[in-house]
Amino acid sequence: MTKQAVHTGAPVASAPYSPGIITGNLVFVSGQVPYDPETGQIVRHDFDAAVRQCITNVERILKAAGTDLEHCVKVVVFLADMDNFDRLNQIYNQYFGAVKPARSCIQVARLPLDVDVEIEAIAVLPEQA
């Protein structure tokens, strides 16, 4: 098995993981929190904007790997509060194509950096889809 790390910029020195990994025809995207790389800030106090930022971060890594959201086959969403499930779905629906990826959504007691949402994904590389 070969694997290749996917980065969208300089690796974060304190993070002991790769943002994405390509192996075979699959891209695995690590959980993305609502960190805005443009401002260097975490999106807080606006759940809808936080979900959008997480998906944008996933998309950025997928594009760096040579694929996109349309080629996602599995998504896992971690929520700090399941009361946000309906709001998550309203935003999530805007980003994925007609055939939505398989998805799990889990409420957790605490997420990294005390964010409200984290999203990870698996996608297929289009030339091998």
N, C-alpha and C positions, 0 to 999 in steps of 0.2 A: 504494500500500500504506500502510495506517495501522498503527501499532503503539502499544501502551499498556503502560507498565511496571507490574508488579505488585510491591507491597511488603507485608510483613506487619508492619511497624513502621517506625521511622526507617531510612532507607538508611544503610548502613555507609560512612562518609566515605572510607575507604581502599580501597574496592572499586570498581573502574572497570567495573561491569556491573550489570545489573538482575537481581534474583532470579528474576523471571519476565517474560515478554513475551506479550501477547495480540496476535495478528494474524489477521484473518479469524475462523474458528471454531476456531483452535488456540491452545493455551497451551504455551509452551516454558519449562521450568524449568531454570535454571542448575544446575550440579553442586552438590549439597548434601553438606557434610561433617557429621560427627556433633557439631555445635555445639548445645548446649542453650541456647536463648535465655532460659530461666527462671533458670538459674544463671550464664550467661555463660561456661561452661566447655566444653571439648572432652571428649567421652566417650572415655576411653582405657583400655587394659588389659582391655577387655571387648568382644570383637568382636561378640557378639550384641546387646548394648545399643547399640553404635555403629551397626549396621545399622538397628535400630529407630529410632534418632534421625534418621538420614539419611532414612528413609521418612517419619517424622513431619514433618520439615522440608519434604520435597516436598509432602506432603499439605497442610500449612499454606499453602503458596503456591498450590496448586491451589484450595483453598477460597476464598482471597482473590480469586482470578480468577473464581470462580463454577462450579467443577467439582470433581472428586474423583478418587481413585485408580481407581475403577471405569471412568472414561472415559479412562484412559491407553491410548495406542496404541503407544508406544515408550518403552523404558527402557534407559539405558546405565549399567552398573555398572563402576566402576574399583576394582580390588583391588590392594593392595600385595603380597599373597601369595595365589596361586591355590590354595594348600592350604586356604584358607578357603571355597572354592567350595561345598562341600556344606553347610556351616553357613549360608552366605548363602542358599542355596535353601530350607533349612528355615524360615528366618525370612521370607523373601520370599513364600513360598506363603501365609502367614497374612494378607497384606495386600491381595492383588489378587484379583478375582473369578474366576468359573469360566473366563472367556476371558481368559487372561493376555496382557498386551501383548507385542508383539515385543520382544526383548531382546538386547543385546550385553553381554558381560562381558570386560573387558580387564585384564590384569595390567600395572601400570606400575611403573617404578623408584621413583618418589616422588610422593606426593600433597601438595597444599597442607597446611600446618600439620603435616606428617608424620603424617597420619591413616592408618588402615588401609583405609578405604572411602570412596567418594564416589559419589553417585547423581544422575543427571539424568533428566528425563522430558519427554515430549510428550503432551498430552491434548487431547481435543475438548471444546468447550463443550457441555453437554447439550442446550440449546435448539436446537442445530444438528446434533446427533449423528445 
